[in-house]
């Protein structure tokens, strides 16, 4: 079982998931301290606040998974990331609102939902941008060991009936063709 888990989940994705769970939880717990007029400790531990937050976080993380935000750690476009995050947060808030009449015990208070959602959205967006910059910098420092100034594809003509591109490894001259 553990072997399958290692194959199915990359270490970077698991690190991203754990860090985002911590960020989201911190944002909503912080929102309870600033958004509620009652004692936040009572709300979190005795009024089921942590369970409510966990249910909402489950909706958020599921939405992020289905939106494909865990497929690639690197951010290709900041605008697309912000759009995806806003979509996921909007759907999670809609689910929270639609489930409210059926399960009022799982509904987050509105100040916690709005303030926590704003904090969480900003935190996840900033974390993804920071993580992308870190990954790019680390990948650039490590290098691949080869000379990056040489092209990977050479368009030198090959003797034969058809001229086609020859794949060349950097630093290795192309092998002579035996076709005559």
N, C-alpha and C positions, 0 to 999 in steps of 0.2 A: 504494500500500500504506500509506504513512504517513498519507494522507488518511483512509482507512477506519479506521485505528487511532485517529485523533483523534476520529472520530465515535463509535466504539464504546465507548471508554473515557473517562470523564469525568476531568478533571484531579484532582478531589478524591479519586476512587476510586483513581487511580494513586498519588497521594501517600500514601493510607492503606495501600495494598498494600506500597509500598516501605518505609514506616516500620514496618509490622508484620513484614516480613521481617528488618529490622535488629534489632528488639526480640526476636524469637524466636531469631535467631542469637546475639545477645548473651546471652540467658538460658541457652541450652544450652552455649555456650562457657564461661560463668561456672560452670555446674554441673560441667563437666569439671575446672575448677581446684579446686573445693571437694569434689566427690564422689568423685574417683578417688584411689587410693593410689599409682598410678604417675604418672610425669611427664606432665602434660597436654599438653605440647608434643609429646612422642613419640606420644601417643595421637592427637592432632589431625592431625599432619602425616605421620607414618610408619605409623600403624596404621589409617588410613582413617577416622578419627573425623569429619573434616569431611564426607566422603561419607555417612556414616551419619546425621549431623545433617541434611544436605541432603535425604536421602530422607524422614526423619521430618517435616521442615518442609514438604516437598511434600505429604505426607499431610494435615498440619494445614491448609495453605492451600487445598487442594482441598476438604476438608471444610467449611471456613469459606465457601468460594464456594458450594458446593451447599446449605449451610444458609441462604444468603441474607444473610450478614453484610456483603457488599459492595454490596448493592442500595441501601442508604441509609446515609449516614455518621452521621447523627444517631441516638442511642440513644433509643428510645421508652420502654423499661422496663429498669431495671437488673437486675431479677430475670430477665426473659426473656433478656437478654444473657448473664448468668451461666449460665443454663440451657443456652443454645445453645453457649457456649464449653465447658462441662463435657461436653456430648454430643459435640462435635467432638474434644476431647482424649481422651475415653474410646474413641471409635471408632478414633482414630489409634493409641492404645496397644494396642487389640485387634488391629489390623492388624500392628503391630510384633511382637506375641506370636505371631500365627498364621504370619507370614512367617519367624520365627526358625528353625524346623527346616529350611526349604527354602533359606534364604539366611542362614546364620549370620554371614557377613561384613557384613551390613547391619543387624544387631541392635545397638541401643545398650545399653551396660551399665546395669543396673538403677539404680544410684545416679544416673547422669546422667539417665536417663529420668524418675525420680521428682522429683528436685530441679529439673531443667530444666523439667519439666512444670509444677510448682508455681510456679516463678519466671515462666515464660512466661504462664501463666494469669492470675496477678496483674498482670503488666505489660500484657497486652493489655486486660484489664478496665479498669485504671486509665487507660490511654491512650485507650480509646474514650470513657470518661466525661469525661476532660479535653478531648478533641477536640470532643465534643458541646457542652460549656460554651463553648469557644472559638468554635465556629461560631454558637451562639446569640447570644453577646455581639457578635460581628462583624456578624451580620445585623441586630441591634438598633441598632448604631451607624450603619450605613450607611443604614438606612431605605429607604422606597420613594418618598419625595418627596411623598406624598399625606398628607392628614389622616386619621389612623387613628381619630379619634373618630366619624367619620361611618359609618353602616352601609352595607354594600355592597348590601343588598337592601332596597328600600322596599316596604311593603305598602299603599301608597296605592291606593284604588280607581281602576280605569281605566274610563272610559265605554265601554259596550258590553254585550253579552249576558252575558259572563263576567267576574267580578272575579278577577284573577290578580296575582301579584307581578310587579313591574317591576324589572328590573335597572338600577341607577343607579350611575354612576361617581362616586366621591367628589369633591365640589366642582362637579359638573355637574348642573344641574337636569334632571329628566326632560322629554323632548320631549312636546309635546301630541299626543294621538292624533287622527287624521283620521277615525276611525270614528264615525259618528253614526247 
